[in-house]
Amino acid sequence: MTPENLAGSPFEEEFARIAPKPEDWPRLIARVQALDREIQDWPPETIQAIKAPTLLIIGDSDIIRPEHTVELFRLLGGGVAGDLVGLPRSRLAVLPGTTHIPLVDCAEWLVSMITEFLDAPEPVAR
């Protein structure tokens, strides 16, 4: 990721529109790069300890691979035979034909999924 690679992207356009100093675009990219290098890998036990219902949403052509998200989903109790053991607290949504960038174009779809998830009673294990 470089300022040149993102030239003309919706990110750069929005930054130029709202930033007090649009010329700081390269500085922002450098900060994002530094943040990306600091991402910590959580051990499986830490993820498994999350008890809150969790909704994972990705695009099927996203930078985050579906396999990784499925692994997280399983660590959060998903991927079970819900008809036999009950539905898990976590859910997985893989949106077709998209990445995380144009997810905002799927707002109506996302709002319906997220609202239903937030309003749903917590599943009970059988």
CNS distance restraints for C-alpha pairs under 8 A (distance, minus, plus):
assign (resid   1 and name CA) (resid   5 and name CA) 6.25 0.50 0.50
assign (resid   1 and name CA) (resid   6 and name CA) 7.30 0.50 0.50
assign (resid   1 and name CA) (resid  29 and name CA) 7.53 0.50 0.50
assign (resid   1 and name CA) (resid  33 and name CA) 7.41 0.50 0.50
assign (resid   2 and name CA) (resid   6 and name CA) 6.47 0.50 0.50
assign (resid   2 and name CA) (resid  26 and name CA) 7.73 0.50 0.50
assign (resid   2 and name CA) (resid  29 and name CA) 6.58 0.50 0.50
assign (resid   2 and name CA) (resid  30 and name CA) 7.99 0.50 0.50
assign (resid   3 and name CA) (resid   7 and name CA) 6.10 0.50 0.50
assign (resid   3 and name CA) (resid  25 and name CA) 6.94 0.50 0.50
assign (resid   3 and name CA) (resid  26 and name CA) 5.46 0.50 0.50
assign (resid   3 and name CA) (resid  29 and name CA) 6.25 0.50 0.50
assign (resid   6 and name CA) (resid  11 and name CA) 7.42 0.50 0.50
assign (resid   6 and name CA) (resid  12 and name CA) 6.63 0.50 0.50
assign (resid   7 and name CA) (resid  12 and name CA) 6.33 0.50 0.50
assign (resid   8 and name CA) (resid  12 and name CA) 6.10 0.50 0.50
assign (resid   8 and name CA) (resid  13 and name CA) 6.41 0.50 0.50
assign (resid   9 and name CA) (resid  13 and name CA) 6.25 0.50 0.50
assign (resid  10 and name CA) (resid  14 and name CA) 6.02 0.50 0.50
assign (resid  11 and name CA) (resid  15 and name CA) 6.11 0.50 0.50
assign (resid  12 and name CA) (resid  16 and name CA) 6.03 0.50 0.50
assign (resid  12 and name CA) (resid  25 and name CA) 7.24 0.50 0.50
assign (resid  13 and name CA) (resid  17 and name CA) 6.19 0.50 0.50
assign (resid  14 and name CA) (resid  18 and name CA) 6.25 0.50 0.50
assign (resid  15 and name CA) (resid  19 and name CA) 5.34 0.50 0.50
assign (resid  15 and name CA) (resid  22 and name CA) 6.51 0.50 0.50
assign (resid  15 and name CA) (resid  25 and name CA) 7.28 0.50 0.50
assign (resid  16 and name CA) (resid  21 and name CA) 7.86 0.50 0.50
assign (resid  16 and name CA) (resid  22 and name CA) 4.71 0.50 0.50
assign (resid  16 and name CA) (resid  23 and name CA) 7.93 0.50 0.50
assign (resid  16 and name CA) (resid  25 and name CA) 7.84 0.50 0.50
assign (resid  17 and name CA) (resid  22 and name CA) 7.63 0.50 0.50
assign (resid  18 and name CA) (resid  22 and name CA) 7.90 0.50 0.50
assign (resid  24 and name CA) (resid  28 and name CA) 6.37 0.50 0.50
assign (resid  25 and name CA) (resid  29 and name CA) 6.41 0.50 0.50
assign (resid  26 and name CA) (resid  30 and name CA) 6.21 0.50 0.50
assign (resid  27 and name CA) (resid  31 and name CA) 6.30 0.50 0.50
assign (resid  28 and name CA) (resid  32 and name CA) 6.27 0.50 0.50
assign (resid  29 and name CA) (resid  33 and name CA) 6.13 0.50 0.50
assign (resid  30 and name CA) (resid  34 and name CA) 6.26 0.50 0.50
assign (resid  31 and name CA) (resid  35 and name CA) 6.19 0.50 0.50
assign (resid  32 and name CA) (resid  36 and name CA) 6.14 0.50 0.50
assign (resid  33 and name CA) (resid  37 and name CA) 6.42 0.50 0.50
assign (resid  34 and name CA) (resid  38 and name CA) 6.56 0.50 0.50
assign (resid  35 and name CA) (resid  39 and name CA) 6.67 0.50 0.50
assign (resid  42 and name CA) (resid  46 and name CA) 6.27 0.50 0.50
assign (resid  42 and name CA) (resid  47 and name CA) 6.96 0.50 0.50
assign (resid  43 and name CA) (resid  47 and name CA) 6.87 0.50 0.50
assign (resid  44 and name CA) (resid  48 and name CA) 6.08 0.50 0.50
assign (resid  44 and name CA) (resid  75 and name CA) 6.79 0.50 0.50
assign (resid  45 and name CA) (resid  49 and name CA) 6.10 0.50 0.50
assign (resid  46 and name CA) (resid  50 and name CA) 7.00 0.50 0.50
assign (resid  47 and name CA) (resid  72 and name CA) 7.51 0.50 0.50
assign (resid  47 and name CA) (resid  75 and name CA) 6.34 0.50 0.50
assign (resid  47 and name CA) (resid  76 and name CA) 6.61 0.50 0.50
assign (resid  48 and name CA) (resid  75 and name CA) 5.23 0.50 0.50
assign (resid  48 and name CA) (resid  76 and name CA) 5.42 0.50 0.50
assign (resid  48 and name CA) (resid  77 and name CA) 7.60 0.50 0.50
assign (resid  50 and name CA) (resid  76 and name CA) 7.00 0.50 0.50
assign (resid  51 and name CA) (resid  76 and name CA) 7.88 0.50 0.50
assign (resid  52 and name CA) (resid  89 and name CA) 7.34 0.50 0.50
assign (resid  53 and name CA) (resid  89 and name CA) 4.62 0.50 0.50
assign (resid  53 and name CA) (resid  90 and name CA) 5.17 0.50 0.50
assign (resid  53 and name CA) (resid 122 and name CA) 7.39 0.50 0.50
assign (resid  54 and name CA) (resid  76 and name CA) 7.68 0.50 0.50
assign (resid  54 and name CA) (resid  89 and name CA) 6.59 0.50 0.50
assign (resid  54 and name CA) (resid  90 and name CA) 4.49 0.50 0.50
assign (resid  54 and name CA) (resid  91 and name CA) 6.29 0.50 0.50
assign (resid  55 and name CA) (resid  90 and name CA) 5.66 0.50 0.50
assign (resid  55 and name CA) (resid  91 and name CA) 4.80 0.50 0.50
assign (resid  55 and name CA) (resid  92 and name CA) 5.98 0.50 0.50
assign (resid  55 and name CA) (resid  93 and name CA) 7.53 0.50 0.50
assign (resid  55 and name CA) (resid 114 and name CA) 7.89 0.50 0.50
assign (resid  55 and name CA) (resid 117 and name CA) 7.42 0.50 0.50
assign (resid  56 and name CA) (resid  69 and name CA) 7.37 0.50 0.50
assign (resid  56 and name CA) (resid  73 and name CA) 7.31 0.50 0.50
assign (resid  56 and name CA) (resid  90 and name CA) 7.64 0.50 0.50
assign (resid  56 and name CA) (resid  91 and name CA) 6.17 0.50 0.50
assign (resid  56 and name CA) (resid  92 and name CA) 4.91 0.50 0.50
assign (resid  56 and name CA) (resid  93 and name CA) 6.13 0.50 0.50
assign (resid  57 and name CA) (resid  92 and name CA) 6.13 0.50 0.50
assign (resid  57 and name CA) (resid  93 and name CA) 4.76 0.50 0.50
assign (resid  57 and name CA) (resid  94 and name CA) 5.95 0.50 0.50
assign (resid  57 and name CA) (resid  95 and name CA) 7.40 0.50 0.50
assign (resid  58 and name CA) (resid  62 and name CA) 6.71 0.50 0.50
assign (resid  58 and name CA) (resid  64 and name CA) 7.52 0.50 0.50
assign (resid  58 and name CA) (resid  66 and name CA) 7.49 0.50 0.50
assign (resid  58 and name CA) (resid  69 and name CA) 7.79 0.50 0.50
assign (resid  58 and name CA) (resid  93 and name CA) 6.49 0.50 0.50
assign (resid  58 and name CA) (resid  94 and name CA) 5.12 0.50 0.50
assign (resid  58 and name CA) (resid  95 and name CA) 6.20 0.50 0.50
assign (resid  58 and name CA) (resid  99 and name CA) 7.06 0.50 0.50
assign (resid  58 and name CA) (resid 100 and name CA) 6.57 0.50 0.50
assign (resid  59 and name CA) (resid  94 and name CA) 5.50 0.50 0.50
assign (resid  59 and name CA) (resid  95 and name CA) 4.72 0.50 0.50
assign (resid  59 and name CA) (resid  96 and name CA) 6.21 0.50 0.50
assign (resid  59 and name CA) (resid  97 and name CA) 6.91 0.50 0.50
assign (resid  59 and name CA) (resid  98 and name CA) 4.78 0.50 0.50
assign (resid  59 and name CA) (resid  99 and name CA) 4.38 0.50 0.50
assign (resid  59 and name CA) (resid 100 and name CA) 5.91 0.50 0.50
assign (resid  59 and name CA) (resid 103 and name CA) 7.62 0.50 0.50
assign (resid  60 and name CA) (resid  65 and name CA) 7.77 0.50 0.50
assign (resid  60 and name CA) (resid  66 and name CA) 6.63 0.50 0.50
assign (resid  60 and name CA) (resid  94 and name CA) 5.79 0.50 0.50
assign (resid  60 and name CA) (resid  95 and name CA) 5.81 0.50 0.50
assign (resid  60 and name CA) (resid  96 and name CA) 5.35 0.50 0.50
assign (resid  60 and name CA) (resid  97 and name CA) 6.12 0.50 0.50
assign (resid  60 and name CA) (resid  98 and name CA) 5.98 0.50 0.50
assign (resid  60 and name CA) (resid  99 and name CA) 6.60 0.50 0.50
assign (resid  61 and name CA) (resid  65 and name CA) 7.65 0.50 0.50
assign (resid  61 and name CA) (resid  96 and name CA) 7.84 0.50 0.50
assign (resid  61 and name CA) (resid  97 and name CA) 6.56 0.50 0.50
assign (resid  61 and name CA) (resid  98 and name CA) 5.67 0.50 0.50
assign (resid  61 and name CA) (resid  99 and name CA) 5.23 0.50 0.50
assign (resid  62 and name CA) (resid  66 and name CA) 7.99 0.50 0.50
assign (resid  62 and name CA) (resid  98 and name CA) 6.88 0.50 0.50
assign (resid  62 and name CA) (resid  99 and name CA) 4.18 0.50 0.50
assign (resid  62 and name CA) (resid 100 and name CA) 6.03 0.50 0.50
assign (resid  63 and name CA) (resid  99 and name CA) 7.27 0.50 0.50
assign (resid  63 and name CA) (resid 100 and name CA) 7.94 0.50 0.50
assign (resid  64 and name CA) (resid  68 and name CA) 6.91 0.50 0.50
assign (resid  64 and name CA) (resid  69 and name CA) 7.34 0.50 0.50
assign (resid  65 and name CA) (resid  69 and name CA) 6.69 0.50 0.50
assign (resid  66 and name CA) (resid  70 and name CA) 6.07 0.50 0.50
assign (resid  66 and name CA) (resid  94 and name CA) 7.68 0.50 0.50
assign (resid  67 and name CA) (resid  71 and name CA) 6.21 0.50 0.50
assign (resid  68 and name CA) (resid  72 and name CA) 6.42 0.50 0.50
assign (resid  69 and name CA) (resid  73 and name CA) 6.08 0.50 0.50
assign (resid  70 and name CA) (resid  74 and name CA) 6.14 0.50 0.50
assign (resid  70 and name CA) (resid  79 and name CA) 7.97 0.50 0.50
assign (resid  70 and name CA) (resid  92 and name CA) 7.66 0.50 0.50
assign (resid  71 and name CA) (resid  75 and name CA) 6.26 0.50 0.50
assign (resid  72 and name CA) (resid  76 and name CA) 6.21 0.50 0.50
assign (resid  73 and name CA) (resid  77 and name CA) 6.56 0.50 0.50
assign (resid  73 and name CA) (resid  78 and name CA) 5.08 0.50 0.50
assign (resid  73 and name CA) (resid  79 and name CA) 6.91 0.50 0.50
assign (resid  73 and name CA) (resid  90 and name CA) 6.77 0.50 0.50
assign (resid  73 and name CA) (resid  91 and name CA) 7.14 0.50 0.50
assign (resid  73 and name CA) (resid  92 and name CA) 6.62 0.50 0.50
assign (resid  74 and name CA) (resid  78 and name CA) 4.49 0.50 0.50
assign (resid  74 and name CA) (resid  79 and name CA) 5.44 0.50 0.50
assign (resid  76 and name CA) (resid  89 and name CA) 7.73 0.50 0.50
assign (resid  76 and name CA) (resid  90 and name CA) 6.22 0.50 0.50
assign (resid  77 and name CA) (resid  88 and name CA) 5.81 0.50 0.50
assign (resid  77 and name CA) (resid  89 and name CA) 7.01 0.50 0.50
assign (resid  77 and name CA) (resid  90 and name CA) 6.64 0.50 0.50
assign (resid  78 and name CA) (resid  87 and name CA) 7.99 0.50 0.50
assign (resid  78 and name CA) (resid  88 and name CA) 5.42 0.50 0.50
assign (resid  78 and name CA) (resid  89 and name CA) 7.41 0.50 0.50
assign (resid  78 and name CA) (resid  90 and name CA) 5.83 0.50 0.50
assign (resid  78 and name CA) (resid  91 and name CA) 6.81 0.50 0.50
assign (resid  80 and name CA) (resid  85 and name CA) 7.39 0.50 0.50
assign (resid  80 and name CA) (resid  87 and name CA) 7.64 0.50 0.50
assign (resid  80 and name CA) (resid  88 and name CA) 7.36 0.50 0.50
assign (resid  81 and name CA) (resid  85 and name CA) 6.18 0.50 0.50
assign (resid  81 and name CA) (resid  86 and name CA) 7.38 0.50 0.50
assign (resid  81 and name CA) (resid  87 and name CA) 7.80 0.50 0.50
assign (resid  82 and name CA) (resid  86 and name CA) 4.36 0.50 0.50
assign (resid  82 and name CA) (resid  87 and name CA) 4.49 0.50 0.50
assign (resid  82 and name CA) (resid  88 and name CA) 7.12 0.50 0.50
assign (resid  83 and name CA) (resid  87 and name CA) 7.39 0.50 0.50
assign (resid  84 and name CA) (resid 126 and name CA) 7.40 0.50 0.50
assign (resid  85 and name CA) (resid 125 and name CA) 5.95 0.50 0.50
assign (resid  85 and name CA) (resid 126 and name CA) 4.93 0.50 0.50
assign (resid  86 and name CA) (resid 123 and name CA) 7.13 0.50 0.50
assign (resid  86 and name CA) (resid 124 and name CA) 6.41 0.50 0.50
assign (resid  86 and name CA) (resid 125 and name CA) 4.76 0.50 0.50
assign (resid  86 and name CA) (resid 126 and name CA) 5.22 0.50 0.50
assign (resid  87 and name CA) (resid 123 and name CA) 5.83 0.50 0.50
assign (resid  87 and name CA) (resid 124 and name CA) 7.16 0.50 0.50
assign (resid  87 and name CA) (resid 125 and name CA) 6.76 0.50 0.50
assign (resid  88 and name CA) (resid 123 and name CA) 6.45 0.50 0.50
assign (resid  88 and name CA) (resid 124 and name CA) 8.00 0.50 0.50
assign (resid  88 and name CA) (resid 125 and name CA) 7.39 0.50 0.50
assign (resid  89 and name CA) (resid 122 and name CA) 6.52 0.50 0.50
assign (resid  89 and name CA) (resid 123 and name CA) 6.05 0.50 0.50
assign (resid  98 and name CA) (resid 102 and name CA) 6.55 0.50 0.50
assign (resid  98 and name CA) (resid 103 and name CA) 6.91 0.50 0.50
assign (resid  99 and name CA) (resid 103 and name CA) 6.61 0.50 0.50
assign (resid 102 and name CA) (resid 106 and name CA) 7.27 0.50 0.50
assign (resid 103 and name CA) (resid 107 and name CA) 6.99 0.50 0.50
assign (resid 106 and name CA) (resid 110 and name CA) 6.02 0.50 0.50
assign (resid 107 and name CA) (resid 111 and name CA) 5.85 0.50 0.50
assign (resid 108 and name CA) (resid 112 and name CA) 6.34 0.50 0.50
assign (resid 109 and name CA) (resid 113 and name CA) 6.43 0.50 0.50
assign (resid 110 and name CA) (resid 114 and name CA) 5.91 0.50 0.50
assign (resid 111 and name CA) (resid 115 and name CA) 5.73 0.50 0.50
assign (resid 112 and name CA) (resid 116 and name CA) 6.08 0.50 0.50
assign (resid 113 and name CA) (resid 117 and name CA) 6.12 0.50 0.50
assign (resid 114 and name CA) (resid 118 and name CA) 6.09 0.50 0.50
assign (resid 115 and name CA) (resid 119 and name CA) 6.00 0.50 0.50
assign (resid 116 and name CA) (resid 120 and name CA) 5.84 0.50 0.50
